[in-house]
Amino acid sequence: MHFPDNVTRLCGKKRFSFACHPKVPCFTECCRELELALTPYDVICLCKELQMSSAEFIERYAVVEQDEREGVPNVYLGMVDDGRASCPFISANGCKVYESRPGACRAYPVGRGATLDAHGNVCEMHVLVREEHCQGFSEPHSHNVTEWFENQGLIEYNAINDEVLGLLHHEKIRQGRCLTKDEKDTFILALYQLDEFRKMVSSPVFYEKYMLSKEERRSALADDLNLLRFAIRWLQEFLFTEKV
């Protein structure tokens, strides 16, 4: 596989030196002029941090792209129109939502690609991205990928994010199927607008149509993470099960 000159493959226990903190001269530069994709779990964590509903977050901070050529829609963090396309959560003192920052921010400067093999197992690939402005690589702190991910709290993030792979890499999507406009709207509703999806799941019409038991409803509605996991399972059926 060919990578750009500033990207190198990280295999096994290969180590790299990197650190980011306020004393690094380029501090917060990586938070500008970027395209930051948000996962459903990113949105859950940010909504909790910001104490706002998922619908409000999507309206205020997100950009939803529904390209007809893409199998599923994508959600990105909307950047501030300040001439530098800055993250809306960045300040001179650093990230204002640091404890709940998205997974991609936690991973930087490591990039992670994840796919499913024929048996449903997660296959990972890691790369190191060296951006021209970044001086964090001059710092003496050494890591391998596992150490870096543990240090950045990514173990849980990656595990939960990987639960969506069955949708993103579904066989029908790989074969070129694109969702309809209504299906894409439902995809966004179920995964990214959990407050609205909760209302939908709570309605008698929904649980009667999909024959949910009281225990299944109780489990799905227990908290946002349970609801997200239910949404993933439900979308598998809603999007990819043949209607009779």
N, C-alpha and C positions, 0 to 999 in steps of 0.2 A: 504494500500500500504506500502511495506517495503522499508525503506531507509537505506543507510549505516550509521554507528555510527556518522559520522561527518556531517550528513545532517538531518535537522529538518524541519517539515512543518510549514509554516507561514500562519496562518489563520486570517481573519478579521483584527482587529487593533493591533494584537500582535506586541510588540515593541522589538527592538534589538539595542544594542549599537555597533557602528562601525564608524570609520573615517580612511581615508588614506591621508597622507601628508608627505612631506620630512622628518619630524622629527620622524615619526614612524620607528623603527629600521629595519623593514622588507621592507621598501619602495622599490618598483619595483620587489620584489620577485614573486609576482603573475603574472608578465609579462614574466615568464620563464617556460619552461617545461609544456606548455599547448597546448591543441587542440582547436583552436578558429575558430568556424564556422562563415562564413560571409554571411550576407543576401544581396540581391540585393541593398537595400537602404544603407547598410554599404559601398558598393563599390561606389555608387554615391557620398556619402559624402567624402570618402577618395580620390577619383579621383579629386574632386573639391579642396580639401585641398592641394593635391600634384601637382595639375595643370598638370595632365597627362590624356591620353585617357584611356578608360576602357580596351581596348585591351592591352595596355602597362602595365596597372596595373595587369591584369590577368597573363600576361607573366612574370612579374618581382616579384610579391608578392603573388600570389595565387597558391594553389594546388587544382586541380579539381579531385575529385574521382567519378568514374562511375562504382561502384560495380554492377555486374550483379544481385546480390540478393536484391539490393535497388530499390525502385520504381522510384526515381528521383536522379540525380547526386547531389553531395554535394561540396561546395566550402569552403576551409579553408585558413587561412592566413599562408603562408609559413614562418617557423621559421629559424633563423640564425644558421648555423652550427658552434657554438662556444663552444660546449661541454655542453651547458645548454639549448639549444633550445630556445634562447631568441627571443622575438618579434623584428622584424626589425625596429620598431619605438621607441624602448626604449633607454633611455640614462641615465647617472648618475643623471641628473636633472629631470627625469621623462619622460612622454610620449611626443614625438615630434609632435604628431597629436592629442593632447588632445581634442581640440574643435570638432574634427570630429571622435573621437574614436568610434569603433564599439559598437553596442548595448549591447553585452555580457560584454564588459569592463565596460560600464556605470552601468550595473545592479549589478556587483560583490560587495558583496558576496551573492547577491540574485540570485537565479535561477528561471526562469519563463518558464512554459510550457503552450502552448496555442493550443487548438483544437476547432473544430466546432461541435456544436450539430446538431441534425437532422433538425433544422430550420435555420441553417446557422449562429447561434449566437456564438460569441467567448467565450469559457470557459477557465478560467485561473487557474493555480495552481502555488503557490510560495513556494520555499524552501530556507533555509539559509544554506550556505555551509561554514563550519569552517575548513579551511586547517591548518595543523599543524604548518606551518611557520608563519601564519598570526597573527600579534600582534595588528591589528587594532580594534579587539574586546575589547581591554582594554581601548580604548578611551571613554570618557564620553558622546559622542554625541548619542542621542537616536532618533530612527526613527521607523515608521511603513512602510509597503511596499509603500503605496501611497505617503507618504512624501519623501521617498528615491527616488522613480521614478521621482517625480516632480523635486527634487533637482538635479538629474543627467540628466535632459533633455530627459527622456525616454518616455514621454507621446506621443510625435509625432513619435518617432522611433517605438514604439510598434504598434501604430495605422497603420502606413504605412506597417510595416512588416506583420501585420495580414492580409493585403489584399492579400498576397500570399497563405494564408492557403487553399483557395479554390482549388488551384493546388496541394499543398503538401498533403492534406487530401481528395482529390477527391475520390468519391465512388469507381471508378475503380482501383485507387491506393490501397485503403483499401482492396479491394477484391483480391489483389495480382498481378495486372498487372504491368509489368516492361516495361519501355520504350525501344525502339530499340536504337541502337547506333546513328542513324541519328536523332531520336527524342530527345535524350539526348543532342546531339550537338546543336540542335535548341533551346532547353530549356536554355542552357548556353548562347547561342548567344543572345536570346531575353531578358533575365533577367540580365545578367552580362556583356555583351559586347554591351552596348547601342549605342556606336558610330557606330559599324558595323550594328546593327539593324536599326538605323536611316537611313543609306544608303539603306537598304533593303526596308523599308517602303516608302522611297522617290521615289523609282523607279516606273515608269508607269506600269510595269508588275505586281508589288505587288498590287497597289491600283485598278487596273482593275480586277485582279483575285479575290480579296476579296471585290470588289464593294464598295470601300470607297468613300464617298462624299468629296468635297473640305473642308467642315467644319470639318469632322472627321480627315482628314489628317492634317489640320492646328492645330487642338487641340492636336493631338498625338505628333506632332513635335515641340510644343511650348517650351518645356523644358524637362529635363531628367525625372522629376517626372511624368509628363503627359505621356511621352513615356513609362515609366515603367508600369504605370497603363494600358495603351493600350496593352503592351506586355502581361500582365497577362490575359486580356480579350481575346486577340488573341490566346494565348496558350490554353486556355480552349476549344476554337473551334478547333484549329489545332490538339491537342492531343486527345481530347475525343469525338468529334462529329463523328459519323459514316460516312465514306466516301461512296458516292453512285456513 
